[in-house]
Amino acid sequence: MAPTADPNPSLPTSNDGTDATKAKGPASGDIPEGFLPPVFDDPYKAQQFLKVRLALAFRIFAKHGFDEGVAGHITVRV
């Protein structure tokens, strides 16, 4: 018999008991400065940045064996 989905799943909570599904952004100071993507004035420089990051992601996927068929499918929106 196949497992059934729980109709009332419990939401994950953080260690302090608050709802862990709520996103925390840079305004709350949770993301360090070095982890935020750079902001570009030139759209072509932004596109080049994304292409380089996409190529790096493909290399990481290939290194871990996710390079056959759709297993290596990664999309970036420009």
C-alpha positions in Angstrom: 0.0 0.0 0.0 1.3 3.4 -0.9 1.9 6.0 1.8 -0.7 8.7 2.0 -0.1 12.4 2.5 -0.8 14.0 5.8 -3.8 16.4 5.3 -2.7 18.6 8.2 1.1 18.7 8.1 2.8 20.6 10.9 4.8 23.6 9.9 8.5 23.6 10.8 9.5 25.9 13.6 12.8 27.3 14.5 14.6 26.8 17.8 12.9 29.9 19.3 9.4 28.5 18.4 8.6 31.0 15.6 7.4 29.9 12.2 10.5 28.8 10.2 8.7 29.1 6.8 8.7 32.9 6.9 11.6 34.3 4.7 14.2 36.4 6.4 15.8 38.9 4.2 18.7 41.4 4.2 16.5 43.9 6.0 16.5 41.8 9.1 20.3 41.4 8.9 20.3 37.6 8.6 22.2 37.5 5.3 25.9 38.5 5.5 27.0 41.2 3.0 29.3 38.9 1.0 26.4 36.4 0.2 24.2 38.9 -1.6 24.4 39.1 -5.4 26.0 42.2 -6.8 23.8 44.9 -8.3 24.7 46.0 -11.8 23.9 49.3 -13.7 24.7 47.7 -17.0 22.3 44.8 -18.0 25.0 43.2 -20.1 27.3 43.0 -17.1 24.5 41.4 -15.1 23.9 38.9 -18.0 27.6 38.1 -18.1 27.7 37.5 -14.3 24.7 35.1 -14.5 26.3 33.2 -17.4 29.5 32.7 -15.5 27.6 31.5 -12.4 25.5 29.2 -14.6 28.7 27.7 -16.1 30.0 27.1 -12.6 26.8 25.4 -11.5 27.0 23.1 -14.6 30.6 22.2 -13.6 29.6 21.4 -10.0 26.7 19.3 -11.3 29.0 17.4 -13.6 31.6 16.8 -10.9 28.9 15.1 -8.8 27.6 13.0 -11.7 24.5 15.0 -12.6 25.4 15.5 -16.2 23.4 12.9 -18.1 20.0 13.8 -19.7 17.7 16.1 -17.7 19.7 15.4 -14.5 22.0 18.3 -15.4 19.2 20.8 -16.3 19.7 24.2 -14.8 17.9 27.3 -15.8 18.7 31.0 -15.2 16.4 33.8 -16.2 18.0 36.9 -17.8 
